[in-house]
Amino acid sequence: MEDKRKIPIIEWQDLDKRKFYAFGVLMTMAIRVSVYPFTLIRTRLQVQRGASLYAGTFDAFAKILRAEGLPGLYRGFLVNSLTLVSGQCYVTTYELTRQYVARHSDSNAVKSVIAGGAASLVAQSITVPIDVLSQHLMVQGQAMGRFRETAPTSRRMGSAKDVVVQILRLDGPRGFYRGYTASLLTYIPNSALWWPFYHLYT
């Protein structure tokens, strides 16, 4: 049986970039469409007080569908979809950083650690502001979160632009980076360690 360690690692230059970006975005979007309603429900359950609105996942699903219709389960989806950019930036940063580090080190572990950390830094810098905005949109009209005064009195919900204005008014530009440091401390070590182990065990 051939030693699996003799199998060459597929590097950035070996990829068909057009197929990689096109299929990567399409596949990720398909997954997002199927799971987004439960992302929205999770967010609403996490920010509600006790069981003030929803008794659980399926209760929330039924109540949102009944009160807001199918669009209610996809509130903030278009904004959240912008994180597709961060996913592509993550992979691109990872591969380009590996190429750069390869000029100074032949160690696959060193390349993976540095590239994984750098990729996560770039991705989270893009993702966090989008997450902040989309999460505010998810809980709109539920008297949840920091912007309770923006809960609409009619069936019409505020737009992403309205939420952006509120964030800027209350917190300034820094408001879009709430939790940024915690995200970096979570995802940079995770990414920096995941890739070396991935290459070690594949």
C-alpha positions, 0 to 999 in steps of 0.5 A: 500500500502506497504511503499516503505521505507521498501524495503531493499537497495541492497548492494554490497554483494547482487550482483552477481559480475560476472554478474554485471561486464560482463553485465555492460561492454557489455551494456555500450559498446553497448551504446558507439558504437551507440553514439560515432560518435556524441561524435566525431562530438561534439568534432570537432564542439567545437574545430573548429573556427567558421564554418571553416570546418563544418556547423553543426552536420549533415554537419559534419556527411556527410563530415566525412563519405565522406572524411574518411569513417566509420572509421573516425566516430570512430577515437579514439574509441578503446582508449576511450573504456578504460574508461569502466574500470573507470565505473567499478572502479566507482561502485566498489569504491562506494560500497566498500567505503559504506561498510567501512563507514558503520562501523562508521555510520548508516546514509545512507546519510553519506555513500552515500556522502562519497562513491559518492565522493570517487568513482568519484575521482577514476573514474576521475583519470582514465578517464581524461588521456584517454579523453585527448588522445582520443580527440586528436585522434578525431580531427587528420588531421583537423588542430585543437587543439594544435598538428596542426603540426602533421596533416598528409600530407597523408591519413594515420593518426598518431597512439595513440602512436604518440599522446602520444609522442607529449603530453609527448614532449610538456607537460610531464606527466602532459599533460595527466591531463589537466582539471583534477582539473576542472573535479574533481570540476564538478564530485565529488560534483555531485556524492556526492549529487546524491546518497543521493538523489537517495536513498531518493527518491527511 
